[in-house]
């Protein structure tokens, strides 16, 4: 199907459709993204990577959301430097997306409250652990949430505003790549060498 996309505009529409599908379908390859931030667990300025679950997209506003624990290194890194790169890969389609984003963090506002209200109880438990994410513990069970613990104080919504997108299709007849940049009020797409 990707071979039928002939213009950057068609590719842009298709990639946002795929991102939206990832929100709706737990098995879609774009449900999960690798995030790249600056500032590693070692406390230096090395890159740091981890998987996040994409929870929401808004094409018109160029926004992608995921959740995190306020106590995590990721939260501290994004607070210090509110930008990241999202990496998506669809193995079946041999399609890679890299999306550069500016970030806003929401913890105690209407965005965070609305997201928490629609988060299932089973997922809320992910934010109710007794220990800060990354803390060394003696047994895996020590990382589990405490009974009846409230995870809301640890819950944060990360809103990513896309500023650049790099689309790469690794095709049998040849690789194709388009780079999109946000300029003023529109995306500008250009073919680039893969």
C-alpha positions in Angstrom: 0.0 0.0 0.0 2.8 2.5 0.8 3.9 2.2 -2.9 0.6 3.9 -3.9 1.5 7.0 -1.9 3.0 9.3 -4.5 3.2 12.8 -2.9 4.3 14.2 0.4 0.7 15.3 1.1 -0.6 11.8 0.7 2.2 10.5 2.9 1.4 13.0 5.6 -2.3 12.1 5.6 -1.4 8.4 5.8 1.0 8.7 8.6 -1.5 10.6 10.8 -4.1 7.9 10.0 -1.6 5.3 11.2 -0.9 7.3 14.4 -4.6 7.5 15.1 -5.0 3.8 14.5 -2.4 3.2 17.1 -4.5 4.9 19.7 -7.6 2.8 18.9 -5.9 -0.6 18.4 -3.7 -2.1 21.1 -2.1 -4.4 18.5 -1.2 -1.7 16.0 2.5 -1.1 15.6 2.1 2.6 16.3 0.5 2.0 19.7 4.0 2.0 21.2 6.8 4.5 20.5 10.4 4.8 21.6 11.0 8.2 23.1 14.4 9.8 23.0 15.3 12.4 25.7 18.5 14.1 26.8 19.8 13.3 30.2 20.5 9.7 31.1 20.1 7.8 34.4 23.8 8.3 34.9 23.1 12.0 35.4 24.9 13.3 32.3 23.6 14.7 29.0 23.6 11.3 27.2 20.5 10.3 25.2 18.0 8.1 27.0 15.4 5.9 25.3 12.3 4.1 26.5 8.9 2.8 25.3 5.7 4.7 25.9 2.1 4.0 25.1 0.5 6.5 22.8 -2.8 7.6 24.3 -4.2 10.3 22.1 -3.5 12.2 18.9 -4.9 15.4 17.4 -4.0 16.0 13.7 -5.1 19.6 13.5 -3.1 20.6 16.6 -0.1 18.2 15.7 -0.4 16.7 19.2 0.5 13.3 20.5 0.0 12.3 24.2 1.4 9.7 26.5 1.4 9.4 30.3 4.3 9.1 32.8 5.1 8.9 36.5 6.1 12.3 37.9 8.8 10.6 39.9 10.5 9.1 36.9 13.8 10.2 35.3 11.8 10.8 32.0 9.7 13.4 33.8 12.8 15.1 35.2 14.5 15.1 31.8 11.4 16.6 30.0 11.1 19.2 32.8 14.7 20.2 32.2 14.6 20.1 28.4 11.0 20.0 27.1 11.6 18.3 23.8 11.9 14.8 22.6 11.9 12.5 19.6 9.3 9.8 19.0 10.3 6.7 17.0 7.7 4.4 15.5 8.4 1.3 13.4 6.0 -0.9 11.5 7.9 -4.1 10.8 5.3 -5.5 8.4 5.2 -2.3 6.3 8.9 -1.6 6.8 8.0 1.9 7.7 9.8 4.1 10.2 8.6 7.5 11.6 10.7 9.8 13.6 8.8 12.8 15.0 10.5 15.7 16.7 8.4 17.4 19.3 8.2 20.3 21.7 6.7 19.1 25.0 4.3 20.5 27.6 3.8 18.7 30.9 0.4 18.5 32.7 0.1 17.4 36.3 -2.5 19.3 38.2 -4.7 20.9 35.5 -7.8 20.1 33.4 -5.8 18.1 30.9 -4.3 15.8 33.5 -7.7 15.5 35.4 -9.6 14.5 32.3 -6.9 12.0 31.3 -7.0 10.5 34.8 -10.8 10.3 34.8 -10.7 8.1 31.7 -7.8 5.9 32.7 -8.9 2.4 33.7 -8.3 1.4 37.4 -5.9 -1.3 36.2 -3.7 1.3 34.5 -4.0 3.8 37.4 -2.2 1.2 39.6 1.0 1.9 37.4 1.3 5.2 39.2 0.7 4.0 42.7 4.0 2.2 43.4 5.7 2.9 46.7 9.1 3.4 45.2 10.3 5.9 42.6 10.7 4.3 39.2 14.3 3.1 38.9 14.8 2.5 42.6 16.7 -0.7 43.4 14.5 -3.2 45.2 15.1 -6.6 46.7 12.0 -8.4 45.0 9.8 -7.5 42.0 6.7 -7.4 44.3 8.2 -4.4 46.0 7.6 -2.4 42.8 3.9 -3.2 42.7 1.4 -0.7 43.9 0.3 -0.6 47.5 -3.3 -1.7 48.2 -5.7 1.2 47.9 -2.8 3.6 47.0 -3.8 6.7 45.0 -1.6 7.1 42.0 -3.1 10.5 40.9 -0.3 12.6 42.6 2.3 10.8 40.5 0.4 10.9 37.2 1.5 13.3 34.4 0.3 13.8 30.8 3.0 14.6 28.3 1.7 16.5 25.3 4.0 16.4 22.3 3.6 19.0 19.6 5.2 17.8 16.4 7.6 20.2 14.7 9.3 17.8 12.3 8.6 14.4 10.9 11.0 12.0 9.1 9.1 9.3 7.1 11.1 6.4 5.7 9.8 3.4 3.8 12.2 0.6 3.2 10.8 -0.8 0.0 11.9 -3.7 -2.2 12.0 -1.5 -5.3 14.0 1.2 -3.4 13.8 3.2 -0.2 11.8 6.4 -0.1 12.1 9.2 2.5 10.2 12.4 3.1 11.1 15.1 5.7 8.3 17.4 6.9 8.9 20.6 8.9 6.3 22.8 10.5 6.5 26.3 9.2 4.0 29.0 10.3 0.7 27.2 9.9 1.5 24.3 7.6 3.6 21.3 7.0 6.2 21.5 4.3 7.3 18.1 2.9 10.2 17.4 0.7 11.7 14.2 -0.7 15.2 13.5 0.7 17.8 10.9 0.0 17.2 7.8 2.2 
